[in-house]
Amino acid sequence: MIRAAVDADESRLRTIQSAALDDSWPELLDVAIDGAPHVLVLDEGEGPIAYTLTVPDHPVAYVAELAVAPGLQGQGYGTELLGSLLEELRDCGFETVRLTARADDERVRSFYGRFGFSAEGELADHYDDGGAGVLLVREL
């Protein structure tokens, strides 16, 4: 089931965030569950196994994080979650979805490419370690 995050999900989301993301933003998750950023979770009955954190700036939505619990990656959960998120954003009147990815991460770029995201520009020194990023954009 895909649903909005609730306070009780916070511990599980932090576990997924720290285990699945190389470049997480814990402070954003602090405010996201109850604040303006939107957190959508995929819950298979035992609590969230994946989530996406989106920052709305109508008519643009920025996907700041999409994470699937390690051990469950590659089983279609990210695909299911991102598909639902894009549908929800379209239904809410958003026109564009943006996100950043590491420029050299072909696996991630390929994943988003399957959803129609295309590279719109390089972001030099985007990551804390000096790594380059790429801006990926999809029109809804």
N, C-alpha and C positions, 0 to 999 in steps of 0.2 A: 504494500500500500504506500502510495506517495501522499505526503501530508506536510503541513507547515510544522516547523519545529516548535516545541514547547520547552519550558524551563527544565523539566525532568530529563530532557535529552542532552543537556549541556555536558555532563561528564563523558558520555559516550561519544559525542561530537569532538570533544577535545582529544580523546584517545585516537579517533580516526584521523583527525587533523595532524597530530604529531607523528603518527606512524606512516601516513600515506603521502604527505606533502613535504617536499624538500624546502619549499619557500612559503611557509604558512604565515599567517598574520593573526596571532592569538588575540590581540587587542580588538580586532574587528569582530571576531566571534563573541567577545565580551558584550558588545552592544547589539549584535545582530539578532539574537533570539527575541528580544523585547523591543528592538528599535527599528529604525528605518531600513537598514539592510534586511533583505528577505532570505530566510533559510528554509529550504525545502528538503525533506528527508525521505529516504526510502526505508521503510520499516517492514521487515518480514515477520513481525510478531514478537520478537525478543528485544526490540529497540532498533534504533537506526543502524543501518549497515553502510549507508552512503548519504552524502548530503551535497547540496550546492548552496553557495552563499552569493547572493546577487545584490548589487547596490543600484537602486533605481534612480535615474535622473531623466525623467520623462522628456522626450520620447525614446531615450536610450537607456538600456539596462547593461550594467557591467558585471560580468560573472567573475567575481574575485577568487572563488575557490569551488572546485568540484573534486570530491574525494570519495573513494570507495575503500572500505576496510581491507587491509592486506589479507591475502588468503582468499578473498572473494573477487579480486580484480580479474578481468578477462572473462567474466561470466554473463555479461550483458547488463549489469546493474547500472553502470555509468550511462550506457546507451538509453536505457529505460528512463533514468532520471533526467538526462538532458532533453530527451524528446518531450517529456511532460513539462519541463521548465519552459521550453520554447513555445509550446502550445499555450501555457498559462500566460506568458508574456504577450503573445499575439492577442489572446482574448482580452487582456487588460489594456490594449491599445498601444503597446510599445511598437516602435518601428524598426529599431536597430538593436542588435546585441553585440557587445564588444568584450574581448578578454585578451589577456596577454599570456604568452607561453615562451618558454626558452627557445631561442632561435635554432638551437642545435638539437632539439628534442623532436625527432621525426615521428616517434610513436604518438605523442600528444597532438602534433600538428595533423597527422593523418586521421586521428580520431575526430577532431573537430572538422576537418575537411569533409568527412562523410556526412556531416550535417550542413554543408554549404558555407562554412566559414572560409574566408580567403584572407591572405596576408595583405595588410594595408600599409605596413611600414615597419622598419627595424627600430629598435629602442636600445641604443648603445648604453652599456653599463646600467641596465635596468635592475639587475638583481644585486643583493648585498655583496655577493662574491665577485662582482664586476662583470658577470655574464650578460650577454646581449639577450634582449627579448624581441618578440615580434607581436605586433598588434593584429589580432584576428577579428574580422568583422563579418556579420551576417545580417542581411536585411530580412525583416519579417514580412 
